[in-house]
Amino acid sequence: MGLTIDMFSDTGGIHAAASVCIAYARPVFLKFAFGTMYEHNTVKFNNTDFGAKLVYIALLTLLHHIIMFSLEIFSISRILLVFQKTLFSGIFTILMITLLSIIFSRKS
């Protein structure tokens, strides 16, 4: 998905790099967010606690954004700008993902 975004927005691979990094870190964050319930490929996202889902979404979103904005700006002297963009964009993205997850979740 990151590569597709990069091809159409001409961003030089920063979305793909950030997506690969969160894909690599995903098992660690699954174990952290879902704890002992996590066994590889057995976590059902609709059957989990809302707090665990929110922690999982927030951690992966913030990691993706900090990597993406660090590669976009690529200057240690502008680290405050990286954190500012990560914070504001991350909060908006987490809210949108959570809202869409609530709207499109199946009620059992």
Secondary structure, 3 states (H helix, E strand, C coil): CHHHHHHHHCCCCHHHHHHHHHHHHHHHHHHHHHHHHCCCCCCCHHHCCHHHHHHHHHHHHHHHHHHHHHHHHCCHHHHHHHHHHHHHHHHHHHHHHHHHHHHCCCCC
